[in-house]
């Protein structure tokens, strides 16, 4: 009985630790993205300014080259990577690295918009990157935290400490379906809603 109570109370602590680790990895990647954007200067800064101005000009004219399947794959690939890494002990290292990469590619363009357009750049950055992130970020962490814990169980099993069975419970399937729906919704948001909002913002910023 005591063992069951101990495991019951240990589980939230393990989840909190995994969440904190992945969040720190995401934040570290985001910090690296901001630093890299801030270091651009000279010809690189001019090219960045020209690129973003041209991008907003295309958005203003409704001529953004956007493929639905490309946008969906851009969201789903991270979820698939989380799933694959969760099924191996390498996920203990791979998942934090993946979250760091995701954080980098989220913050770098945001910082670039702010570098070029100042405070006004937050508006297109939020529409282009922040709105989809409201959907894909929860999905990434909801799948990443249990995936990290399962990777740790696999490592313990390889060291002869206990066994790790696939957590194919109803709650696991529900979480997977929910996360998949969220990232697909993020891709659809990028395809249908973001271009419309960017078109209006481009008229104000340019």
GROMACS elastic network, one bead per residue, 0.5 to 0.9 nm:
[ bonds ]
;  ai    aj funct       b0    kb
    1     4     6  0.52059   500
    1     5     6  0.63481   500
    1     6     6  0.86537   500
    2     5     6  0.51508   500
    2     6     6  0.61238   500
    2     7     6  0.86786   500
    3     6     6  0.50788   500
    3     7     6  0.62432   500
    3     8     6  0.85821   500
    4     7     6  0.52108   500
    4     8     6  0.61139   500
    4     9     6  0.87119   500
    5     8     6  0.50312   500
    5     9     6  0.63074   500
    5    10     6  0.85897   500
    6     9     6  0.52744   500
    6    10     6  0.60469   500
    6    11     6  0.87877   500
    7    11     6  0.62402   500
    8    11     6  0.57371   500
    8    12     6  0.78838   500
    9    12     6  0.64106   500
    9    13     6  0.73039   500
   10    13     6  0.52560   500
   10    14     6  0.62708   500
   10    15     6  0.87784   500
   11    14     6  0.51213   500
   11    15     6  0.62348   500
   11    16     6  0.85804   500
   12    15     6  0.50406   500
   12    16     6  0.60363   500
   12    17     6  0.85812   500
   13    16     6  0.50408   500
   13    17     6  0.61848   500
   13    18     6  0.86531   500
   14    17     6  0.51435   500
   14    18     6  0.62286   500
   14    19     6  0.85451   500
   14   149     6  0.76240   500
   15    18     6  0.51295   500
   15    19     6  0.60043   500
   15    20     6  0.84837   500
   15   145     6  0.65244   500
   15   146     6  0.73630   500
   15   149     6  0.75217   500
   16    19     6  0.50324   500
   16    20     6  0.60208   500
   16    21     6  0.85584   500
   16   145     6  0.86155   500
   17    20     6  0.51083   500
   17    21     6  0.61731   500
   17    22     6  0.86865   500
   18    21     6  0.51406   500
   18    22     6  0.62077   500
   18    23     6  0.84349   500
   18   144     6  0.85767   500
   18   145     6  0.56675   500
   18   146     6  0.81548   500
   18   148     6  0.67014   500
   18   149     6  0.70459   500
   19    22     6  0.53001   500
   19    23     6  0.59401   500
   19    24     6  0.84876   500
   19   141     6  0.73325   500
   19   144     6  0.82145   500
   19   145     6  0.57208   500
   20    23     6  0.50581   500
   20    24     6  0.60463   500
   20    25     6  0.85859   500
   21    24     6  0.51563   500
   21    25     6  0.62529   500
   21    26     6  0.86735   500
   21    96     6  0.72402   500
   22    26     6  0.61381   500
   22    27     6  0.85214   500
   22    95     6  0.75055   500
   22    96     6  0.54233   500
   22    97     6  0.87832   500
   22    99     6  0.63461   500
   22   100     6  0.80600   500
   22   141     6  0.77836   500
   22   144     6  0.78030   500
   22   145     6  0.75598   500
   22   148     6  0.87741   500
   23    26     6  0.50232   500
   23    27     6  0.60653   500
   23    28     6  0.85026   500
   23    96     6  0.85352   500
   23    99     6  0.77521   500
   23   100     6  0.87143   500
   23   141     6  0.82822   500
   24    28     6  0.59687   500
   24    29     6  0.85335   500
   24    96     6  0.84487   500
   24    99     6  0.88373   500
   24   100     6  0.82392   500
   25    28     6  0.50366   500
   25    29     6  0.62264   500
   25    30     6  0.85317   500
   25    95     6  0.89643   500
   25    96     6  0.54332   500
   25    97     6  0.69355   500
   25    98     6  0.83970   500
   25    99     6  0.58254   500
   25   101     6  0.85433   500
   25   103     6  0.78033   500
   26    29     6  0.52062   500
   26    30     6  0.61507   500
   26    31     6  0.86417   500
   26    96     6  0.75582   500
   26    97     6  0.84736   500
   26    98     6  0.83268   500
   26   101     6  0.73719   500
   26   102     6  0.67102   500
   26   104     6  0.75274   500
   27    31     6  0.60477   500
   27    32     6  0.85582   500
   27    99     6  0.86010   500
   27   100     6  0.70524   500
   27   103     6  0.62844   500
   27   104     6  0.83067   500
   28    31     6  0.50607   500
   28    32     6  0.62318   500
   28    33     6  0.86577   500
   28   100     6  0.62054   500
   28   103     6  0.73935   500
   28   104     6  0.78946   500
   29    32     6  0.50857   500
   29    33     6  0.62591   500
   29    34     6  0.87818   500
   29    97     6  0.86481   500
   29    99     6  0.75102   500
   29   101     6  0.58143   500
   29   102     6  0.71452   500
   29   105     6  0.79870   500
   29   106     6  0.87483   500
   29   107     6  0.80133   500
   30    33     6  0.50471   500
   30    34     6  0.63424   500
   30    35     6  0.86932   500
   30   100     6  0.71615   500
   30   101     6  0.82214   500
   30   102     6  0.80043   500
   30   105     6  0.74938   500
   30   106     6  0.68092   500
   30   108     6  0.71000   500
   31    34     6  0.51451   500
   31    35     6  0.61908   500
   31    36     6  0.86198   500
   31   103     6  0.81040   500
   31   104     6  0.72320   500
   31   107     6  0.74435   500
   31   108     6  0.86110   500
   32    35     6  0.50986   500
   32    36     6  0.61191   500
   32    37     6  0.86329   500
   32   103     6  0.86703   500
   32   104     6  0.62926   500
   32   107     6  0.83603   500
   32   108     6  0.79760   500
   33    36     6  0.52133   500
   33    37     6  0.62683   500
   33    38     6  0.86620   500
   33   103     6  0.77127   500
   33   105     6  0.68813   500
   33   106     6  0.78544   500
   33   107     6  0.54183   500
   33   109     6  0.79991   500
   33   110     6  0.88616   500
   33   111     6  0.74610   500
   34    37     6  0.52095   500
   34    38     6  0.61926   500
   34    39     6  0.87408   500
   34   104     6  0.79328   500
   34   107     6  0.60543   500
   34   108     6  0.54291   500
   34   109     6  0.84813   500
   34   110     6  0.79977   500
   34   111     6  0.53703   500
   34   112     6  0.79609   500
   35    38     6  0.50843   500
   35    39     6  0.62600   500
   35   108     6  0.82830   500
   35   111     6  0.84661   500
   36    39     6  0.52067   500
   36    40     6  0.68119   500
   36   108     6  0.72894   500
   36   111     6  0.88021   500
   37    40     6  0.56406   500
   37    45     6  0.89481   500
   37   108     6  0.60798   500
   37   109     6  0.78757   500
   37   110     6  0.89325   500
   37   111     6  0.58911   500
   37   112     6  0.55580   500
   37   115     6  0.73280   500
   38    41     6  0.81366   500
   38   111     6  0.73907   500
   38   112     6  0.77312   500
   38   115     6  0.69177   500
   39    45     6  0.88777   500
   40    43     6  0.85007   500
   40    44     6  0.58064   500
   40    45     6  0.52951   500
   40    48     6  0.85087   500
   41    44     6  0.55318   500
   41    46     6  0.76204   500
   42    45     6  0.54165   500
   42    46     6  0.64442   500
   42    47     6  0.88104   500
   43    46     6  0.50482   500
   43    47     6  0.61298   500
   43    48     6  0.85460   500
   44    47     6  0.51679   500
   44    48     6  0.61547   500
   44    49     6  0.86195   500
   45    48     6  0.50290   500
   45    49     6  0.61221   500
   45    50     6  0.85940   500
   45   115     6  0.87712   500
   45   116     6  0.81193   500
   46    49     6  0.50808   500
   46    50     6  0.61481   500
   46    51     6  0.85258   500
   47    50     6  0.50865   500
   47    51     6  0.60188   500
   47    52     6  0.86386   500
   48    51     6  0.50811   500
   48    52     6  0.62036   500
   48    53     6  0.84951   500
   48   112     6  0.76037   500
   48   116     6  0.76533   500
   49    52     6  0.53988   500
   49    53     6  0.60853   500
   49    54     6  0.85341   500
   49   112     6  0.84870   500
   49   113     6  0.85543   500
   49   115     6  0.85508   500
   49   116     6  0.56026   500
   49   117     6  0.83783   500
   50    53     6  0.51545   500
   50    54     6  0.60388   500
   50    55     6  0.84646   500
   51    54     6  0.51723   500
   51    55     6  0.60641   500
   51    56     6  0.87151   500
   52    56     6  0.61963   500
   52    57     6  0.84658   500
   52   112     6  0.84401   500
   52   113     6  0.73401   500
   52   116     6  0.79111   500
   53    56     6  0.52509   500
   53    57     6  0.61270   500
   53    58     6  0.86847   500
   53   116     6  0.88046   500
   53   206     6  0.73436   500
   54    58     6  0.61855   500
   54    59     6  0.85735   500
   55    58     6  0.51743   500
   55    59     6  0.62737   500
   55    60     6  0.86463   500
   55    64     6  0.76147   500
   56    60     6  0.60038   500
   56    61     6  0.85820   500
   56    64     6  0.88142   500
   56   124     6  0.86585   500
   56   198     6  0.73953   500
   56   199     6  0.76802   500
   56   201     6  0.85287   500
   56   202     6  0.55197   500
   56   203     6  0.86934   500
   56   205     6  0.85915   500
   56   206     6  0.76392   500
   57    60     6  0.50002   500
   57    61     6  0.63504   500
   57    62     6  0.86010   500
   57    63     6  0.85734   500
   57   199     6  0.85008   500
   57   202     6  0.68183   500
   57   203     6  0.85603   500
   57   206     6  0.76816   500
   58    61     6  0.51627   500
   58    62     6  0.60808   500
   58    63     6  0.50018   500
   58    64     6  0.54523   500
   58    65     6  0.86808   500
   58   199     6  0.84970   500
   59    63     6  0.59374   500
   59    64     6  0.54895   500
   59   195     6  0.63924   500
   59   196     6  0.82010   500
   59   198     6  0.60517   500
   59   199     6  0.51115   500
   59   200     6  0.86978   500
   59   202     6  0.69202   500
   60    63     6  0.76663   500
   60    64     6  0.87390   500
   60   195     6  0.86090   500
   60   196     6  0.88153   500
   60   198     6  0.69774   500
   60   200     6  0.69256   500
   60   201     6  0.79780   500
   60   202     6  0.54403   500
   60   203     6  0.65130   500
   61    64     6  0.80582   500
   61   199     6  0.70598   500
   62   195     6  0.72170   500
   62   196     6  0.79653   500
   62   199     6  0.66833   500
   63    66     6  0.87321   500
   64   195     6  0.75917   500
   66    69     6  0.89535   500
   66    70     6  0.76352   500
   66    71     6  0.74413   500
   66   190     6  0.89552   500
   66   191     6  0.69539   500
   67    70     6  0.52062   500
   67    71     6  0.62650   500
   67    72     6  0.86657   500
   67   191     6  0.76048   500
   68    71     6  0.52412   500
   68    72     6  0.61790   500
   68    73     6  0.85864   500
   68   187     6  0.75452   500
   68   188     6  0.73897   500
   68   190     6  0.86286   500
   68   191     6  0.60700   500
   69    72     6  0.50442   500
   69    73     6  0.60024   500
   69    74     6  0.84133   500
   69   187     6  0.86177   500
   70    73     6  0.51546   500
   70    74     6  0.60592   500
   70    75     6  0.88230   500
   70   187     6  0.88228   500
   71    75     6  0.65853   500
   71    76     6  0.87914   500
   71   186     6  0.88260   500
   71   187     6  0.53557   500
   71   188     6  0.77852   500
   71   190     6  0.71374   500
   71   191     6  0.70879   500
   72    75     6  0.53206   500
   72    76     6  0.61094   500
   72    77     6  0.85044   500
   72   183     6  0.78176   500
   72   184     6  0.61149   500
   72   185     6  0.86628   500
   72   186     6  0.79458   500
   72   188     6  0.71625   500
   72   190     6  0.88268   500
   72   191     6  0.87844   500
   73    77     6  0.56929   500
   73    78     6  0.87508   500
   73   184     6  0.88019   500
   73   187     6  0.80526   500
   74    77     6  0.58290   500
   74    78     6  0.75249   500
   74   187     6  0.77230   500
   75    78     6  0.61621   500
   75    79     6  0.72884   500
   75   136     6  0.73443   500
   75   183     6  0.57340   500
   75   184     6  0.70453   500
   75   186     6  0.72334   500
   75   187     6  0.62164   500
   76    79     6  0.51970   500
   76    80     6  0.62416   500
   76    81     6  0.86335   500
   76   180     6  0.74946   500
   76   183     6  0.62384   500
   76   184     6  0.70587   500
   76   187     6  0.84883   500
   77    80     6  0.50713   500
   77    81     6  0.60998   500
   77    82     6  0.86522   500
   78    82     6  0.62431   500
   78    83     6  0.86705   500
   78    98     6  0.79859   500
   78   102     6  0.80246   500
   78   140     6  0.77572   500
   79    82     6  0.50935   500
   79    83     6  0.63085   500
   79    84     6  0.87603   500
   79   136     6  0.89269   500
   79   139     6  0.80118   500
   79   140     6  0.64492   500
   79   143     6  0.77626   500
   79   144     6  0.85710   500
   79   179     6  0.80933   500
   79   180     6  0.76422   500
   79   183     6  0.79514   500
   80    83     6  0.50078   500
   80    84     6  0.61755   500
   80    85     6  0.85667   500
   81    84     6  0.51675   500
   81    85     6  0.60707   500
   81    86     6  0.83876   500
   81    95     6  0.84887   500
   81    98     6  0.79783   500
   82    85     6  0.52680   500
   82    86     6  0.59730   500
   82    87     6  0.88385   500
   82    91     6  0.80999   500
   82    94     6  0.85915   500
   82    95     6  0.65615   500
   82    98     6  0.77715   500
   82   140     6  0.77715   500
   82   143     6  0.71522   500
   82   144     6  0.61114   500
   82   147     6  0.71725   500
   82   148     6  0.88870   500
   83    86     6  0.51189   500
   83    87     6  0.66569   500
   83   143     6  0.76264   500
   83   144     6  0.79664   500
   83   147     6  0.70265   500
   84    87     6  0.54871   500
   84    88     6  0.72923   500
   84    91     6  0.82590   500
   85    88     6  0.55954   500
   85    89     6  0.76868   500
   85    90     6  0.64445   500
   85    92     6  0.82854   500
   85    94     6  0.63822   500
   85    95     6  0.65417   500
   85   147     6  0.76540   500
   85   148     6  0.83846   500
   85   151     6  0.77543   500
   86    89     6  0.74001   500
   86    90     6  0.79247   500
   86    91     6  0.52506   500
   86    92     6  0.82124   500
   86    94     6  0.87452   500
   86    95     6  0.76566   500
   86   143     6  0.89406   500
   86   144     6  0.76679   500
   86   146     6  0.81424   500
   86   148     6  0.60358   500
   86   149     6  0.82373   500
   86   150     6  0.64020   500
   86   151     6  0.54013   500
   87    90     6  0.84069   500
   87    91     6  0.73587   500
   87   147     6  0.74732   500
   87   150     6  0.73494   500
   87   151     6  0.63767   500
   87   154     6  0.80152   500
   87   166     6  0.86273   500
   88    91     6  0.57688   500
   88    92     6  0.84273   500
   88   150     6  0.83479   500
   88   151     6  0.56684   500
   88   152     6  0.88259   500
   88   154     6  0.66840   500
   88   155     6  0.80956   500
   89    92     6  0.60555   500
   89    93     6  0.83141   500
   89    94     6  0.89397   500
   89   148     6  0.87917   500
   89   150     6  0.81573   500
   89   152     6  0.63116   500
   89   153     6  0.78606   500
   89   154     6  0.53798   500
   89   155     6  0.50471   500
   89   156     6  0.87232   500
   89   158     6  0.84969   500
   90    93     6  0.56979   500
   90    94     6  0.57704   500
   90    95     6  0.81421   500
   90   151     6  0.70302   500
   90   152     6  0.89303   500
   90   155     6  0.83407   500
   91    95     6  0.50483   500
   91    96     6  0.79522   500
   91   147     6  0.76034   500
   91   148     6  0.61664   500
   91   150     6  0.86174   500
   91   151     6  0.54388   500
   91   152     6  0.79201   500
   92    95     6  0.61225   500
   92    96     6  0.72171   500
   92   147     6  0.89990   500
   92   148     6  0.59857   500
   92   149     6  0.82452   500
   92   151     6  0.59090   500
   92   152     6  0.63579   500
   92   155     6  0.85067   500
   93    96     6  0.58005   500
   93    97     6  0.64113   500
   93    98     6  0.87588   500
   94    97     6  0.51100   500
   94    98     6  0.60013   500
   94    99     6  0.86122   500
   95    99     6  0.61349   500
   95   100     6  0.84878   500
   95   144     6  0.71616   500
   95   147     6  0.82986   500
   95   148     6  0.68290   500
   96    99     6  0.50767   500
   96   100     6  0.60917   500
   96   101     6  0.86340   500
   96   148     6  0.87184   500
   97   101     6  0.62230   500
   97   102     6  0.86281   500
   98   101     6  0.50725   500
   98   102     6  0.61662   500
   98   103     6  0.85626   500
   99   103     6  0.60750   500
   99   104     6  0.85519   500
   99   140     6  0.84848   500
   99   141     6  0.89382   500
   99   144     6  0.87014   500
  100   103     6  0.50582   500
  100   104     6  0.61748   500
  100   105     6  0.87733   500
  101   104     6  0.50287   500
  101   105     6  0.62903   500
  101   106     6  0.85602   500
  102   105     6  0.53350   500
  102   106     6  0.61645   500
  102   107     6  0.87105   500
  103   106     6  0.50978   500
  103   107     6  0.61397   500
  103   108     6  0.84236   500
  104   107     6  0.53888   500
  104   108     6  0.58385   500
  104   109     6  0.88799   500
  105   108     6  0.55198   500
  105   109     6  0.69956   500
  106   109     6  0.65146   500
  106   110     6  0.69201   500
  106   129     6  0.69585   500
  106   130     6  0.85683   500
  106   133     6  0.84125   500
  107   110     6  0.50674   500
  107   111     6  0.60321   500
  107   112     6  0.85168   500
  107   129     6  0.87816   500
  108   111     6  0.51882   500
  108   112     6  0.61563   500
  108   113     6  0.87878   500
  109   113     6  0.62076   500
  109   114     6  0.86384   500
  109   125     6  0.73967   500
  109   129     6  0.82570   500
  110   113     6  0.52847   500
  110   114     6  0.64555   500
  110   115     6  0.86445   500
  110   121     6  0.78209   500
  110   122     6  0.71319   500
  110   124     6  0.86569   500
  110   125     6  0.51860   500
  110   126     6  0.77424   500
  110   128     6  0.89204   500
  110   129     6  0.74036   500
  110   130     6  0.87511   500
  111   114     6  0.50670   500
  111   115     6  0.59597   500
  111   116     6  0.86361   500
  111   121     6  0.85359   500
  111   122     6  0.85961   500
  111   125     6  0.84181   500
  112   116     6  0.62036   500
  112   117     6  0.84717   500
  112   121     6  0.82987   500
  112   125     6  0.88790   500
  113   116     6  0.53428   500
  113   117     6  0.58729   500
  113   118     6  0.73363   500
  113   119     6  0.87483   500
  113   120     6  0.83255   500
  113   122     6  0.68348   500
  113   123     6  0.89624   500
  113   124     6  0.76372   500
  113   125     6  0.63274   500
  114   117     6  0.53060   500
  114   119     6  0.59334   500
  114   120     6  0.71104   500
  114   122     6  0.60864   500
  114   125     6  0.80719   500
  115   118     6  0.56787   500
  115   119     6  0.85993   500
  115   121     6  0.77495   500
  116   121     6  0.72304   500
  117   120     6  0.56656   500
  117   122     6  0.83692   500
  117   205     6  0.78749   500
  118   121     6  0.55573   500
  118   122     6  0.77865   500
  119   122     6  0.57690   500
  119   123     6  0.80954   500
  120   123     6  0.58980   500
  120   124     6  0.78639   500
  120   205     6  0.69013   500
  121   124     6  0.57956   500
  121   125     6  0.61195   500
  121   126     6  0.85445   500
  121   205     6  0.80143   500
  122   126     6  0.58537   500
  122   127     6  0.85429   500
  123   126     6  0.52595   500
  123   127     6  0.63617   500
  123   128     6  0.86228   500
  123   198     6  0.89075   500
  123   201     6  0.74179   500
  124   127     6  0.50552   500
  124   128     6  0.58505   500
  124   129     6  0.81494   500
  124   197     6  0.83980   500
  124   198     6  0.63071   500
  124   201     6  0.66364   500
  124   202     6  0.78568   500
  124   205     6  0.88240   500
  125   128     6  0.51953   500
  125   129     6  0.55905   500
  125   130     6  0.66395   500
  126   129     6  0.53483   500
  126   131     6  0.61259   500
  126   132     6  0.88832   500
  127   130     6  0.57545   500
  127   131     6  0.54443   500
  127   132     6  0.79960   500
  127   190     6  0.89441   500
  127   193     6  0.89854   500
  127   194     6  0.61266   500
  127   195     6  0.88800   500
  127   197     6  0.69404   500
  127   198     6  0.69161   500
  128   131     6  0.66836   500
  128   132     6  0.73836   500
  128   190     6  0.72417   500
  128   194     6  0.60016   500
  128   195     6  0.82071   500
  128   197     6  0.87148   500
  128   198     6  0.74531   500
  129   132     6  0.57982   500
  129   133     6  0.61746   500
  129   134     6  0.89915   500
  129   190     6  0.86160   500
  129   194     6  0.89998   500
  130   134     6  0.64352   500
  131   134     6  0.53964   500
  131   135     6  0.74459   500
  131   186     6  0.79776   500
  131   189     6  0.80111   500
  131   190     6  0.83929   500
  131   194     6  0.81802   500
  132   135     6  0.54757   500
  132   136     6  0.63241   500
  132   137     6  0.83207   500
  132   183     6  0.83080   500
  132   185     6  0.81522   500
  132   187     6  0.72657   500
  132   188     6  0.89740   500
  132   189     6  0.65529   500
  132   190     6  0.66399   500
  132   194     6  0.87492   500
  133   136     6  0.50519   500
  133   137     6  0.52417   500
  133   138     6  0.81316   500
  133   186     6  0.73368   500
  134   137     6  0.60340   500
  134   138     6  0.70829   500
  134   186     6  0.80994   500
  135   138     6  0.61493   500
  135   139     6  0.67943   500
  135   179     6  0.88232   500
  135   182     6  0.53577   500
  135   183     6  0.63127   500
  135   184     6  0.89020   500
  135   185     6  0.71748   500
  135   186     6  0.56296   500
  136   139     6  0.51237   500
  136   140     6  0.60524   500
  136   141     6  0.87670   500
  136   179     6  0.78092   500
  136   182     6  0.59456   500
  136   184     6  0.84314   500
  136   185     6  0.83483   500
  136   186     6  0.61438   500
  136   187     6  0.88987   500
  137   140     6  0.50829   500
  137   141     6  0.63775   500
  137   142     6  0.85572   500
  137   182     6  0.89589   500
  137   183     6  0.85220   500
  138   141     6  0.53041   500
  138   142     6  0.59355   500
  138   143     6  0.85742   500
  138   179     6  0.78562   500
  138   182     6  0.82089   500
  139   142     6  0.50795   500
  139   143     6  0.62028   500
  139   144     6  0.82690   500
  139   175     6  0.86317   500
  139   176     6  0.86899   500
  139   178     6  0.75450   500
  139   180     6  0.74705   500
  139   181     6  0.87145   500
  139   182     6  0.62589   500
  139   183     6  0.68439   500
  140   143     6  0.54960   500
  140   144     6  0.57783   500
  140   145     6  0.85472   500
  140   179     6  0.73037   500
  140   183     6  0.84988   500
  141   145     6  0.58335   500
  141   146     6  0.87171   500
  142   145     6  0.59804   500
  142   146     6  0.72756   500
  142   147     6  0.88553   500
  142   175     6  0.73831   500
  142   176     6  0.87143   500
  142   179     6  0.72577   500
  143   146     6  0.60015   500
  143   147     6  0.60789   500
  143   148     6  0.86937   500
  143   175     6  0.73263   500
  143   176     6  0.70975   500
  143   179     6  0.70974   500
  144   148     6  0.59606   500
  144   149     6  0.86358   500
  145   148     6  0.52183   500
  145   149     6  0.64470   500
  145   150     6  0.87453   500
  146   149     6  0.50254   500
  146   150     6  0.60999   500
  146   151     6  0.85691   500
  147   150     6  0.50994   500
  147   151     6  0.61870   500
  147   152     6  0.86738   500
  148   151     6  0.50809   500
  148   152     6  0.63530   500
  148   153     6  0.87955   500
  149   152     6  0.50664   500
  149   153     6  0.63846   500
  149   154     6  0.87861   500
  150   154     6  0.62670   500
  150   155     6  0.86825   500
  150   164     6  0.73796   500
  150   165     6  0.88601   500
  150   166     6  0.83643   500
  150   167     6  0.83992   500
  151   154     6  0.50179   500
  151   155     6  0.63111   500
  151   156     6  0.87110   500
  151   164     6  0.89779   500
  152   155     6  0.50562   500
  152   156     6  0.62818   500
  152   157     6  0.86002   500
  153   156     6  0.50399   500
  153   157     6  0.61230   500
  153   158     6  0.86525   500
  153   161     6  0.85393   500
  153   162     6  0.79321   500
  153   163     6  0.72557   500
  153   164     6  0.55843   500
  153   165     6  0.88706   500
  154   158     6  0.62222   500
  154   159     6  0.86781   500
  154   163     6  0.75089   500
  154   164     6  0.57652   500
  154   165     6  0.87258   500
  155   158     6  0.50838   500
  155   159     6  0.63807   500
  155   160     6  0.87552   500
  155   161     6  0.85110   500
  156   159     6  0.50422   500
  156   160     6  0.62979   500
  156   162     6  0.66075   500
  156   163     6  0.76900   500
  156   164     6  0.82988   500
  157   161     6  0.50680   500
  157   162     6  0.53598   500
  157   163     6  0.51641   500
  157   164     6  0.64010   500
  158   161     6  0.73643   500
  158   162     6  0.88297   500
  158   163     6  0.86927   500
  159   162     6  0.85811   500
  160   163     6  0.79887   500
  164   167     6  0.85411   500
  165   168     6  0.85724   500
  166   169     6  0.86983   500
  167   172     6  0.66462   500
  168   171     6  0.81330   500
  168   172     6  0.58811   500
  168   173     6  0.67558   500
  169   172     6  0.50586   500
  169   173     6  0.63947   500
  169   174     6  0.86378   500
  170   173     6  0.52188   500
  170   174     6  0.61486   500
  170   175     6  0.85930   500
  171   174     6  0.50311   500
  171   175     6  0.60792   500
  171   176     6  0.85753   500
  172   175     6  0.51295   500
  172   176     6  0.61955   500
  172   177     6  0.86717   500
  173   176     6  0.50696   500
  173   177     6  0.61570   500
  173   178     6  0.84964   500
  174   177     6  0.51865   500
  174   178     6  0.60209   500
  174   179     6  0.85396   500
  175   178     6  0.50775   500
  175   179     6  0.60690   500
  175   180     6  0.85169   500
  176   179     6  0.52080   500
  176   180     6  0.61201   500
  176   181     6  0.85611   500
  177   180     6  0.50980   500
  177   181     6  0.60963   500
  177   182     6  0.86177   500
  178   181     6  0.51095   500
  178   182     6  0.62213   500
  178   183     6  0.88504   500
  179   182     6  0.50638   500
  179   183     6  0.63528   500
  179   184     6  0.86154   500
  180   183     6  0.53967   500
  180   184     6  0.61790   500
  180   185     6  0.85007   500
  181   184     6  0.51858   500
  181   185     6  0.60147   500
  181   186     6  0.85942   500
  182   185     6  0.50370   500
  182   186     6  0.62101   500
  182   187     6  0.87951   500
  183   187     6  0.63689   500
  183   188     6  0.87085   500
  184   187     6  0.50849   500
  184   188     6  0.62571   500
  184   189     6  0.85290   500
  185   188     6  0.50108   500
  185   189     6  0.59974   500
  185   190     6  0.85653   500
  186   189     6  0.50049   500
  186   190     6  0.62650   500
  186   191     6  0.87260   500
  187   190     6  0.50876   500
  187   191     6  0.63194   500
  187   192     6  0.88216   500
  188   192     6  0.60674   500
  188   193     6  0.78175   500
  189   192     6  0.54617   500
  189   193     6  0.51381   500
  189   194     6  0.62984   500
  190   193     6  0.60262   500
  190   194     6  0.50010   500
  190   195     6  0.72543   500
  191   194     6  0.65011   500
  191   195     6  0.69481   500
  192   195     6  0.65222   500
  192   196     6  0.72317   500
  193   196     6  0.54874   500
  193   197     6  0.64732   500
  193   198     6  0.87410   500
  194   197     6  0.52251   500
  194   198     6  0.60031   500
  194   199     6  0.85388   500
  195   198     6  0.50517   500
  195   199     6  0.60674   500
  195   200     6  0.88730   500
  196   199     6  0.52461   500
  196   200     6  0.68356   500
  197   200     6  0.54154   500
  197   201     6  0.63836   500
  197   202     6  0.86915   500
  198   202     6  0.58746   500
  198   203     6  0.87054   500
  199   202     6  0.53412   500
  199   203     6  0.68477   500
  200   203     6  0.56096   500
  200   204     6  0.71187   500
  201   204     6  0.52495   500
  201   205     6  0.62873   500
  201   206     6  0.85614   500
  202   205     6  0.51588   500
  202   206     6  0.57251   500
  203   206     6  0.58052   500
